[in-house]
Amino acid sequence: MSPPDIELISVKNLHKSFGVTKVLRGLNFTVRSGQIHALLGGNGAGKSTMIRIITGGIRKDDGEITFSSSNAAEPKIAVVHQELALLPDLSVAENIALVHAASGRSIVRPRQQAEIAHAALSLIDPQLAARDLHLKASELSMHEGQIVEIARALSTGAEVLLLDEPTANLTAGETERLFLVLRRLVREKNIGIVFVSHRMKEIRQLCDVCTIIRDGLTAVDAAPLSTLTDSEIVHQMGQPAHRDEQRKRRNITTAEGSIMLKGPTGDVLVRKGQILGLAGAPAGPSQLIALLNGTGRASRWSIAAEGWPSHPLSPRQAIDLGIGYVSGDRHTKGVLAQLPIVDNVLASRRIRERRYWVHGEERNECMELVQRLKLKAGSIWDLPGTLSGGNQQKLLVARWLAMPLKLVVFEEPTRGVDIGTKRDIYGLIRTMAEQGTTVVWWSTENVELLELCDEILAFDTEGHAKGLLPPDRFNEDALADLTGMAA
Ligand SMILES: Nc1ncnc2c1ncn2[C@@H]1O[C@H](COP(=O)(O)OP(=O)(O)OP(=O)(O)O)[C@@H](O)[C@H]1O
């Protein structure tokens, strides 16, 4: 007997404004049991605002939201937001058990905590479950924190799981494992899952139907994904069609301005203006990135280049050397939440030049950068908290675009960024590289590395460098093999 088809959440004619900005303008959305539902839309379309209203974080102005009869009084919805929401001073086990105590059960005892957390984490990462239950959340990497959050959401027994770009920072292997778990949950427990993502390949891999939001309205309502082509989806999101350009193969041979990165298992020569991709679990790339951004004095990597120290001793020294850095952790290491957009965009330059104030002409430059990245903001004097997640990410990228740099390091820089803007960012980065800035780009999205980079350095799950992939060996299978992520 097939499981019952239940309308778990029904949203009708939803309206929401912030000040004079109308964000939701009569939105409809339905989540059914037994389905994985992709919620799509460009940056700032209104996806998170709708989710925040459904989960009670903010109030709607108008419209109707109903939950299925089984959970109408207390809808059992678990959300994993783009930003991590773990309590830093609690252990992994306590963080996971917290939601069980909060849902009305008696205080969870330590042994019970450990059991709940172990069972939840084992679903995605058995190694983490065996190793890290007692670590404080603050001691976890972004990537591990993300796994703990997803495990916590999975463990609540929710009828609807809302996952907002959950695979950013997860490696291909973890993503694969997560997808298996999600499919099993849908099949066995007949729950509904809402998957917010800008990664088309993953959407197709995982989801059954999609709703597309465009400027606060429903452009496509729960259509089976098999009925829509990629270009129709992009069109419905209101984004320009993607021209399938042939990747320009660049063969940079000049030795001038090259940097030798000396690693524990071999050296990598990075030429001036080259885009070097880093692939694989963060254990390996993070050592190399720490070396370059001045936080890795003890890194097993070192630099050998004329005029460069073997290890930059601080972030300031790294900036003085002409090294820029966009952190993958935009919440705690990126966005300056208390300062307006204009200060956020100009922050790097002002740190380098040790200045407090924004010059008049810089305001115009900031406006120009905001326009180039199609950053959706009311005004450059607004706080970054008023921006959608993808637009906050663009802010961090904008910070380095106008700087004369020798080298720039990006960690998962297109996290939460919509398809159209990703292409814009790739274009801007290519231009930066063509003008002579060397780019080091770590991403868990292999398709992105293959599209953008000139060479890719792959690391295995233990963090060991496994080899440099030249353009003529660029393909997903080769990358999966080298990173130990072959499915
Ligand atoms: N507190 C706020 N004050 C003012 N404007 C806001 C506030 N919160 C959200 N907005 C605006 O509402 C719009 C929709 O934002 P929302 O976060 O819902 O978009 P989104 O579709 O989730 O985008 P993304 O893909 O970038 O995460 C954005 O233009 C954003 O700037």
The ligand as a Gaussian input file, in Angstrom:
#p B3LYP/6-31G(d) Opt

LIG

0 1
 N       15.231000      42.736000       7.976000
 C       15.214000      43.162000       6.708000
 N       15.153000      44.478000       6.419000
 C       15.117000      44.910000       5.144000
 N       15.132000      44.107000       4.060000
 C       15.194000      42.785000       4.279000
 C       15.240000      42.238000       5.610000
 N       15.288000      40.900000       5.497000
 C       15.271000      40.615000       4.169000
 N       15.207000      41.752000       3.449000
 C       15.168000      41.855000       1.979000
 O       14.217000      40.935000       1.507000
 C       14.618000      40.434000       0.230000
 C       14.447000      38.935000       0.229000
 O       15.430000      38.359000       1.055000
 P       15.508000      36.792000       1.316000
 O       16.594000      36.578000       2.333000
 O       14.163000      36.255000       1.621000
 O       15.981000      36.278000      -0.131000
 P       16.411000      34.826000      -0.598000
 O       15.531000      34.450000      -1.732000
 O       16.432000      33.886000       0.571000
 O       17.870000      35.086000      -1.166000
 P       19.247000      34.224000      -1.106000
 O       19.186000      33.253000      -2.229000
 O       20.305000      35.255000      -1.372000
 O       19.383000      33.614000       0.261000
 C       16.048000      40.899000       0.010000
 O       16.049000      41.925000      -0.946000
 C       16.497000      41.406000       1.351000
 O       17.390000      42.494000       1.203000

